[in-house]
Amino acid sequence: MKSLFQYNWKIRDEWFQCLELVPITELLKERNTGVGSIFKTLFHIIDVEYSWIRALQNKTDLIFDINEYKDINSLNVLSDELRIEVKEYIDNWSSNLEFEVVTPSWIDRTYYKGEILRHIIVHEIHHTGQLSIWSKEIGMPVVSSNFIGRDLI
Amino acid sequence: MKSLFQYNWKIRDEWFQCLELVPITELLKERNTGVGSIFKTLFHIIDVEYSWIRALQNKTDLIFDINEYKDINSLNVLSDELRIEVKEYIDNWSSNLEFEVVTPSWIDRTYYKGEILRHIIVHEIHHTGQLSIWSKEIGMPVVSSNFIGRDLI
C-alpha cells in the first residue's frame, strides 16, 4: 500500500516537471471531460488526497481556492507542502487500522480506513490516466505510468 | 492488494456493460493517443494482465490476436475466460511471495513478484482513466472510478 502512494507521488512529480514547459493557456484550457483542464486535474488530485488524509485523522477538512494558484510551480509547492502531513500518515499506517471506521465531514456515511486508503490510490492513477490523453493531444511528452522499473519496492 | 484486483475486475465489467450500447465504429475509431482506440485499450488491459500473471507463474506467454475479436461481447468472453487463471493466482497470493524474483520472457531483466502485482493494478486503472475521457467525448455514461461505496473490503 505504501509503495502505491510512493508511486503516485513520483508520477505526480514527473508530471509537474513535464508541465513546467507547457504554456499556462494549454494547462487552463477547458477540455469538457474529467474535471475540466490539466490544471484543475492536478489541483483536484492534491486536494482530494489531502481531504481524505485529514478525514482519516478525524481532522477538519481544509478548503483550498484554486484561484490562488497561478502557475504549475505554485501547485507543485502546494503538493510538496501537503505531502508532509500525508506522508507522515502513510508512513505510520499499519494493517490493523484497515477496519477502523471514519465518517468524513462531507459525506453522511462511514467508511473503513482501508477502503479510503485504496480510494485515494486509485483516484490519482485514474486522473493521471486522463492527463496522459490530453498531454499527447497537445504534443508534450507523456509520463510513463509504469510501476516496474522505478525501484518502488 | 487482492481488493485492488477485485476493484479492477468490477470496473472492467461495468465498462463492458456500458460499451455494449456503443456502435462498434466508435469503439474501433483511432483516437491517436493511448493505445489507439477504446477496443484496443480493453484488449490491451486483458492481454497485459494475463501476460504478467503467466510470467508470475513462470509459464510461457500466450499470444492473442485482436483481429479475432469482432465485438465487445467477444472481448468480455475473453476477459471472463482468462480471469479464471488470474483470479486463482491472486486468491493464492501471499505477502511472502513479494520478493521472489521473476524474469518475464519478453524483457531481459528480473522483477520482484510484488512489483509486478502492483504494476498490473496501476496499468488497468491508468487505461480506464483514458477510457473515461473518450467515453465522455462520445456522449456515453462514464463508469465511476470510485473505490469507496463498492463494498470491496
Interface residues (C-beta under 8 A of the other chain):
Chain A: S3 L4 Y7 N32 T33 G34 E98 F99 Y111 Y112 G114 E115 I116 R118 H119 I121 V122 H123 I125 H126 H127 T128 G129 Q130 S132 I133 W134 K136 E137 S145 N146 F147 I148 L152 I153
Chain B: S3 L4 Y7 N32 T33 G34 E98 F99 Y111 Y112 G114 E115 I116 R118 H119 I121 V122 H123 I125 H126 H127 T128 G129 Q130 S132 I133 W134 K136 E137 S145 N146 F147 I148 L152 I153
